[in-house]
Amino acid sequence: MLVKINIIILQLAICVVSFSQWTQIYQSNSNYYGFFAGLSFINQNTGFVACQDSSIMKTTNGGSNWFSLSGTGNHGIGFIQFTSSNTGYAFGNVGFSNGQFLKTTNTGNNWFVQSMPYYIFFMDFVDNYTGYITDDNGFIHKTTNGGLNWININLPVLYLTYVDFIDVNTGFVVASENQRLFITTNGGLNWQVKHSPAFTKVQFLNSSTGFGFYNDFNYAILYKTTNNGDGWLNTFQMDSIFISDVNFININTGWISGSKLFNNAVIYRKIFKTTNSGLSWSEQYTGNIEPDSSSCLGAIQMLDSNNGYVSTGYCEVVGGRPTMKSRIYKTTNGGGGPIGIEPVYSNIPDDYKLHQNYPNPFNPVTMISFEIPIRENGQQIVSTSLTIYDITGKEVSVLVDEQLRAGKYEIEWNAENYTSGVYFYTLRSGNFKETKKMLMIK
């Protein structure tokens, strides 16, 4: 099956298909449960990945070669963060009771390992000395001397699942209980509490502007605030998408890493990029893949607008624990251009419309066009799919499956690899759904 987007000049926009913009640089030798749980790069050459089998791997040549570090304890590593070229931190857990804190001051050659009497949800260090840990008992643990001593700060909720500090004074803590966001501007001495969406993770770029995402097995949403969490705007929503991580390098430019879900199983890698602070997003190319249980992307880290890394993370599969070949991907051009389609006219339609394909009957190429309006709530971006089915109702091709802004679109379907007969194409966009019939005669 070949799909080509119509390329028209002047009023018509160009669809760009990008190849090898995210390149695989590592794959484990065999399937196993030890998925990557985090990564941290000091620069373009030196980086680390944390693995749930209690190991930490390191590269010094931009991912061309990797080797395992010794002395990293016996807990599955859940997170890793380097605050300078020499100093790094990591944590792990065994079951849901005991955690493990790790520190290195010589680029991972040796690790100090400390047992913690609680389950660690997350950790964030703002420099070589000041850091915060959240646990499952409503406590934040703060250190100002690199983990030698810890101060316990109690908040009136359980399950403090994420912490993000932008400096030693200003920080944000996500509480999954009752959908709350705690904010401090004096290093944890005092806290404001604000009701928020049920965030999995937040990333604040300054004291006012931040992003947070929420996952459901049916959809994912990324929110944005510009007023210190007093209000949140939906900037990204897509059905059957699971967001694993979000990484902004400035207020305008950011990436989402995640997966496409099908029947509660992860089957496709997904990376999206914005250059206008979340107003619109484009999907990026991560290589040709077949559906499997090792396609989910986890942590993503962009060093600048061009260089970045992303690793595979935990995959949900039906029927038990997943096994996978863990992988790492790299980009040197910001992930490349978008894949997918762009509007062919600048005028905004007044209503949804799915047009009859032309020509019809066809052999073997036909064009399908459709229109998407601005939604009643003012939302200009909506999750949209265009799917081809055969006469039995079996899905044979997905031409579109992405976030689209309001506009008129046109796409080509080349059915040279399919037999003659009746086919159906269905447009789903927001709450709109329509199906039309077409006939191929060879």
KOLKEGU-100494 format. One line per 8 residues: number of its first residue (from 1); their letters; for each residue x, y, z of C-alpha. Coordinates in Angstrom, 3 decimals. Layout:
NUM	A	X,Y,Z; ...
***
This chain:
1	MLVKINII	0.000,0.000,0.000; 1.395,3.349,-1.010; 0.146,6.643,0.369; 1.112,9.999,-1.103; -0.043,13.437,-0.059; -0.982,15.878,-2.798; 1.649,18.591,-3.232; 0.229,21.875,-4.567
9	ILQLAICV	1.856,25.306,-4.840; 0.639,28.749,-3.676; -2.588,28.260,-1.673; -1.852,24.587,-1.228; 0.506,23.338,1.441; 3.240,20.707,1.172; 3.282,17.505,3.141; 6.774,16.529,4.209
17	VSFSQWTQ	7.680,12.908,4.898; 10.873,12.749,6.903; 13.183,9.749,7.024; 15.637,8.670,9.722; 15.182,11.832,11.774; 15.221,9.751,14.962; 17.834,7.040,14.467; 18.090,3.888,16.577
25	IYQSNSNY	21.540,3.755,18.181; 21.072,0.889,20.649; 19.070,-2.323,20.946; 19.416,-4.997,23.609; 20.466,-8.446,22.447; 17.384,-10.233,23.745; 13.877,-9.651,25.037; 13.686,-9.089,28.775
33	YGFFAGLS	11.757,-7.223,31.427; 14.524,-4.719,32.153; 13.106,-1.709,30.355; 14.813,1.685,30.457; 13.305,3.943,33.122; 15.195,7.168,32.428; 18.134,8.807,30.722; 20.442,11.736,31.369
41	FINQNTGF	23.010,13.198,28.985; 25.714,15.599,30.141; 26.550,16.628,26.584; 26.253,15.234,23.059; 28.794,12.489,23.792; 28.374,11.424,27.423; 25.120,10.018,28.697; 23.511,7.461,30.996
49	VACQDSSI	20.391,5.292,30.939; 18.734,3.732,33.980; 17.371,0.214,33.711; 14.797,-1.655,35.783; 17.140,-4.635,36.135; 19.183,-2.431,38.568; 21.881,-1.521,36.036; 23.043,1.818,34.652
57	MKTTNGGS	24.619,2.045,31.203; 26.970,4.767,29.986; 28.182,6.054,26.628; 31.055,8.437,25.916; 30.707,8.604,22.123; 27.156,9.746,21.530; 25.587,6.313,21.826; 27.777,4.382,19.403
65	NWFSLSGT	28.967,2.173,22.275; 27.518,1.453,25.711; 28.895,-0.260,28.820; 27.363,-1.156,32.186; 28.515,0.513,35.396; 29.220,-1.429,38.580; 28.150,-0.771,42.152; 24.625,0.439,41.338
73	GNHGIGFI	22.861,-1.554,44.039; 20.240,-4.257,43.758; 17.050,-2.224,43.226; 15.545,-1.574,39.822; 16.695,1.926,38.806; 13.693,4.184,38.238; 15.321,7.524,37.433; 18.711,9.108,36.744
81	QFTSSNTG	19.789,12.761,36.670; 23.199,14.382,36.266; 23.529,17.920,37.613; 27.095,18.456,36.346; 29.769,16.632,34.390; 30.776,14.632,37.486; 27.790,14.536,39.846; 24.719,12.417,39.233
89	YAFGNVGF	21.806,10.966,41.170; 19.495,7.986,40.729; 16.889,6.052,42.678; 15.255,2.649,42.675; 12.624,0.666,44.566; 11.957,-2.897,45.669; 8.243,-3.613,45.809; 6.228,-0.771,47.324
97	SNGQFLKT	8.030,-0.222,50.611; 11.780,0.360,50.338; 13.689,2.754,48.133; 17.323,3.194,47.247; 19.188,6.474,46.699; 22.356,6.543,44.568; 24.979,9.232,44.034; 28.189,9.550,42.033
105	TNTGNNWF	30.771,12.329,42.031; 33.097,10.861,39.390; 30.895,10.454,36.307; 29.507,7.082,37.342; 32.761,5.263,38.087; 31.691,4.773,41.710; 28.274,5.027,43.385; 27.248,5.767,46.955
113	VQSMPYYI	24.131,3.686,47.726; 21.753,4.567,50.560; 18.607,2.635,51.603; 15.433,4.648,52.139; 12.552,3.441,54.389; 9.880,4.489,51.917; 8.812,4.050,48.303; 10.290,6.799,46.111
121	FFMDFVDN	7.923,8.238,43.538; 10.237,10.828,42.030; 13.336,12.927,42.585; 14.609,16.266,41.300; 17.957,17.965,41.992; 18.394,21.612,41.042; 22.191,21.591,41.517; 24.911,19.357,42.967
129	YTGYITDD	23.619,19.786,46.519; 19.914,20.683,46.678; 17.356,18.047,45.797; 13.889,16.761,46.606; 12.306,13.302,46.827; 8.571,12.519,46.956; 7.171,9.354,48.558; 3.871,7.500,48.976
137	NGFIHKTT	3.179,8.777,52.513; 2.692,12.462,51.793; 6.280,13.478,52.547; 8.779,15.521,50.578; 12.375,14.841,51.556; 14.810,17.697,51.008; 18.597,17.732,51.066; 20.966,20.682,50.828
145	NGGLNWIN	24.202,18.702,51.080; 23.935,16.204,48.268; 21.999,13.545,50.148; 24.058,13.302,53.334; 21.090,14.536,55.368; 17.368,14.808,54.610; 14.673,17.127,55.966; 11.120,15.737,55.977
153	INLPVLYL	8.315,18.020,54.806; 4.772,16.712,55.340; 1.917,17.661,53.014; -1.727,16.787,53.850; -2.115,14.167,51.088; -0.774,10.776,50.121; 0.935,9.791,46.882; 3.103,12.755,45.953
161	TYVDFIDV	3.874,11.342,42.530; 6.040,14.005,40.883; 8.282,16.926,41.804; 9.725,19.674,39.587; 11.908,22.528,40.901; 13.050,25.321,38.594; 15.516,26.685,41.189; 16.341,26.144,44.863
169	NTGFVVAS	13.246,28.089,45.955; 10.467,27.531,43.425; 9.009,24.080,42.961; 5.882,22.144,42.053; 4.653,18.839,43.475; 1.919,16.703,41.932; -0.467,14.891,44.290; -2.544,12.214,42.578
177	ENQRLFIT	-4.991,12.287,45.477; -7.837,14.773,44.814; -5.995,16.281,41.824; -3.847,18.847,43.602; -0.730,20.800,42.702; 1.440,22.106,45.552; 3.632,25.155,44.888; 6.442,26.639,46.981
185	TNGGLNWQ	8.513,29.777,46.429; 10.727,29.496,49.516; 12.324,26.086,49.245; 9.483,24.146,50.804; 8.913,26.203,53.956; 5.414,27.152,52.791; 3.123,25.677,50.173; 0.151,26.846,48.144
193	VKHSPAFT	-2.327,24.206,47.037; -4.229,24.488,43.777; -6.694,22.130,42.169; -5.495,20.869,38.820; -6.084,18.115,36.273; -4.957,14.641,37.317; -1.384,15.100,36.145; 1.131,12.344,35.622
201	KVQFLNSS	3.984,14.818,35.247; 4.558,18.571,35.042; 7.379,20.665,33.629; 7.575,24.347,34.516; 9.798,26.677,32.492; 9.451,29.587,34.901; 7.265,30.501,37.864; 4.249,31.163,35.616
209	TGFGFYND	4.451,28.916,32.550; 4.300,25.151,32.704; 2.947,22.016,31.060; 1.384,18.904,32.553; -0.019,15.756,31.013; -2.679,13.245,31.942; -3.096,9.701,30.616; -6.099,7.474,30.261
217	FNYAILYK	-6.095,4.207,28.349; -8.461,5.853,25.865; -6.734,9.203,25.378; -4.026,11.579,26.608; -4.136,15.323,27.247; -1.353,17.889,27.604; -2.276,21.067,29.491; -0.559,24.456,29.687
225	TTNNGDGW	-0.678,27.208,32.302; 0.626,30.762,32.032; -0.605,31.949,35.432; 1.176,29.755,37.962; -1.378,26.962,37.822; -4.498,29.069,38.410; -5.871,27.950,35.035; -4.984,25.228,32.530
233	LNTFQMDS	-5.548,25.161,28.757; -5.804,21.940,26.760; -3.024,22.180,24.141; -2.865,18.556,22.953; -5.406,15.751,23.018; -5.438,12.518,21.047; -7.360,9.280,21.335; -5.486,6.005,21.928
241	IFISDVNF	-2.250,7.826,22.771; -0.187,7.271,25.916; 2.220,10.109,26.824; 5.371,8.967,28.619; 7.341,12.198,28.828; 7.367,15.854,27.801; 10.500,17.974,27.370; 10.544,21.707,26.587
249	ININTGWI	13.856,23.471,25.981; 12.207,26.913,26.037; 8.704,28.374,26.194; 8.072,27.727,22.492; 9.830,24.460,21.622; 9.007,21.091,23.136; 8.592,17.381,22.434; 6.177,14.666,23.551
257	SGSKLFNN	7.274,11.018,23.618; 4.788,8.205,23.904; 2.922,5.405,22.208; -0.100,4.539,20.149; -2.438,2.154,21.960; -4.578,-0.625,20.562; -6.745,-2.849,22.784; -4.727,-1.670,25.810
265	AVIYRKIF	-1.470,-2.815,24.180; 1.279,-0.493,23.014; 2.016,-0.962,19.341; 3.564,2.170,17.812; 6.228,4.692,18.818; 5.096,8.317,18.779; 7.009,11.622,19.022; 5.344,15.022,18.586
273	KTTNSGLS	6.970,18.453,18.436; 5.725,22.010,18.906; 7.500,25.253,18.042; 4.693,27.609,19.107; 4.287,26.780,22.798; 1.784,23.991,22.238; -0.648,25.740,19.873; 0.030,23.047,17.271
281	WSEQYTGN	1.946,19.777,17.160; 3.495,17.709,14.369; 4.476,14.066,14.470; 8.094,13.061,13.825; 9.503,10.005,12.100; 11.071,7.254,14.232; 11.614,4.607,11.566; 9.512,1.898,9.977
289	IEPDSSSC	8.102,-0.498,12.564; 5.664,-3.335,12.849; 3.209,-3.560,15.761; 4.859,-5.203,18.756; 5.188,-4.766,22.487; 8.550,-2.978,22.375; 7.479,0.134,20.520; 6.636,2.377,23.465
297	LGAIQMLD	8.862,5.379,24.026; 9.751,6.558,27.522; 12.054,9.340,28.683; 13.110,12.034,26.203; 15.884,14.605,26.684; 16.720,17.378,24.239; 20.095,19.009,24.863; 19.299,21.869,22.492
305	SNNGYVST	17.102,22.516,19.452; 18.942,19.858,17.411; 20.448,17.151,19.634; 18.427,14.776,21.737; 17.818,11.212,22.894; 14.788,9.076,23.700; 14.584,5.561,25.148; 11.945,2.875,25.229
313	GYCEVVGG	10.014,2.585,28.467; 7.434,0.386,30.141; 4.942,-1.229,27.735; 1.428,-2.280,28.691; 0.422,-5.591,27.120; -2.554,-7.844,27.587; -1.981,-11.072,29.467; 1.027,-10.399,31.674
321	RPTMKSRI	4.333,-8.625,31.983; 5.888,-7.342,28.782; 9.129,-8.523,27.274; 10.985,-6.290,24.895; 14.221,-5.352,23.253; 15.144,-2.063,24.920; 16.133,0.642,22.463; 17.618,4.148,22.367
329	YKTTNGGG	17.071,6.695,19.591; 19.001,9.834,18.723; 18.408,12.969,16.662; 20.853,15.627,15.481; 18.319,17.787,13.625; 15.599,18.374,16.189; 13.723,15.284,15.081; 13.389,16.486,11.498
337	GPIGIEPV	10.348,17.804,9.727; 6.774,16.666,10.312; 5.103,13.636,8.841; 1.429,13.603,7.971; -0.697,16.054,6.022; -1.253,19.808,5.963; -4.354,21.792,4.935; -4.642,22.353,1.155
345	YSNIPDDY	-6.568,25.643,1.476; -6.167,28.512,3.922; -9.946,29.117,4.285; -11.517,27.590,7.394; -14.588,25.385,6.682; -17.894,26.038,8.436; -18.670,22.372,9.046; -17.318,18.847,8.833
353	KLHQNYPN	-17.468,17.282,5.390; -16.210,14.045,3.859; -16.180,14.232,0.055; -16.677,11.412,-2.406; -13.382,10.098,-3.665; -12.351,10.888,-7.238; -12.059,9.283,-9.628; -14.608,6.641,-8.667
361	PFNPVTMI	-14.404,3.889,-9.865; -10.582,4.046,-9.850; -7.548,1.970,-10.835; -5.514,1.938,-8.630; -5.159,5.539,-7.370; -7.866,7.794,-5.973; -8.039,11.066,-4.018; -10.014,11.586,-0.806
369	SFEIPIRE	-10.686,15.048,0.612; -12.325,16.201,3.832; -12.935,19.378,5.822; -12.543,20.138,9.531; -14.084,23.277,11.111; -13.188,25.101,14.287; -15.024,23.263,17.052; -17.820,24.853,19.091
377	NGQQIVST	-15.519,25.270,22.084; -13.035,27.204,19.944; -10.559,24.345,19.753; -8.699,24.484,16.418; -6.845,21.164,16.765; -8.621,17.823,16.902; -7.688,14.136,16.827; -8.548,12.856,13.326
385	SLTIYDIT	-8.349,9.536,11.504; -9.149,8.398,7.968; -9.363,4.607,7.643; -9.945,2.261,4.686; -11.984,-0.971,5.095; -12.732,-3.815,2.710; -16.200,-5.238,1.983; -15.998,-7.481,5.082
393	GKEVSVLV	-15.279,-4.545,7.367; -11.614,-5.448,7.846; -9.257,-2.498,8.238; -6.812,-2.457,5.335; -5.164,0.975,5.582; -4.937,4.007,7.892; -4.282,7.114,5.805; -4.501,9.682,8.618
401	DEQLRAGK	-4.113,9.287,12.382; -2.964,12.529,13.957; -3.879,15.896,15.431; -5.164,18.194,12.669; -6.033,21.864,12.799; -9.129,23.293,11.101; -8.887,23.289,7.297; -9.484,21.313,4.093
409	YEIEWNAE	-7.336,18.249,3.440; -6.659,15.997,0.465; -4.869,12.660,0.455; -4.088,10.006,-2.157; -4.654,6.281,-1.723; -2.702,3.940,-3.984; -4.404,0.528,-3.852; -2.152,-1.277,-6.305
417	NYTSGVYF	-1.519,-4.038,-3.768; -5.219,-4.716,-3.202; -7.804,-6.636,-5.214; -10.698,-5.152,-7.181; -13.906,-4.605,-5.273; -15.867,-2.350,-2.955; -14.036,-0.450,-0.206; -15.223,1.963,2.472
425	YTLRSGNF	-13.433,4.950,3.978; -14.364,6.427,7.363; -13.484,9.876,8.721; -13.438,10.320,12.497; -12.734,13.781,13.882; -13.852,14.846,17.337; -17.479,13.719,17.634; -17.892,13.554,13.837
433	KETKKMLM	-17.969,10.263,11.950; -18.912,9.557,8.322; -18.328,6.662,5.926; -18.433,6.566,2.126; -18.143,3.778,-0.418; -15.723,3.519,-3.353; -15.062,0.969,-6.100; -11.738,-0.190,-7.498
441	IK	-11.751,-1.945,-10.873; -8.519,-3.367,-12.236
***
